[in-house]
Amino acid sequence: MRLSQHVVDCRLSLQSGSGMSAFKLIVVQLFNPKYLRVLRRAYMVGSSGVRKHIAEKYRQVVATINAAFKPLSVFFISQLSGIAEGEVLAILEPIRSIVDLSSRSGLERFLDAPPESFSEEMQGVKFYHATMKEFITGNSIGGENDQVFFIKDANKYFIGLPLLRFFNKSCEQDAFGLPVILPLGDKQKWEDFSERKRHLPHHLRYTHIYLLDHLDPSQLFAQESNLQNEFNTFLTRNLVTFMHLVPLREPRKEFPDGFDELEKLEKSNLCFIGM
């Protein structure tokens, strides 16, 4: 069926009261087969399916893009996935028709100043259309070899652990510049810190603003989990830095469910005690 006929069917469905469900069905019928063909051509080798090492990198990279609330640079995707930047690009290059690879997306770490707000966000890697996200996170289609293309991560927890590790590592490297050398009462030190906060690179701003949103509260205190161990490091070593960065969070952005104690800490300004 041609696109024009799909459009006519869509209009008739809306006029007859079928509403958005009919429209969504037509969109699915239009795009899903196309997306599947693109992915097959990009990664499959004959009838043997996707090679294991390619499948693993695809899932790491594409699941990271899918989980992000804002477009991420190739550099940041590399940091979170543990895959070299060149390999990230090699995975995405064959699907350029459905993934926007900005010429600036890999240069974000070198920018001297971040956007003033996320409404002026840098050009990162993103899907051209929301229907691609719906496709890879929806019900799988195709054969057994196609199942590798589909990702189940409705809550966007996939990058929670690597993002937490990245935050802790950034604190160890003093990437945020929190004053730690005496005298801590030096007004100039805190003015310099405030100025530095305004000019953090995009990946550091994203890490702080969305860190808690990517963490699964039900797993934070699960026994012998990697997430629990990393979260303990966050609480014992880096919580003060996190709370000092709270003003960077988007206006009126509340703490996600499960982090009530941190919200109380922010409101009571306990992190300033002893400063």
Secondary structure, 3 states (H helix, E strand, C coil): CCHHHHHHHHHHHHHCCCHHHHHHHHHHHHHHHHHHHHHHHHHECHHHCECHHHHHHHHHHHHHHHHCCCCECHHHHHHHHCCCHHHHHHHHHHHCCCEECCCCCCCHHHCCCCCCCHHHCCCCEEECCHHHHHHHHCCCCCCHHHHHHCCCCCCCCCCHHHHHHHHHHHHHCCCCCCCCCCCCCCHHHHHHHHHHHHCCCHHHHHHHHHCHHHCCHHHCCCCCCHHHHHHHHHHHHHHHHHHHCHHHCCCCCCCCCCCHHHHHHHHHCHHHCCC
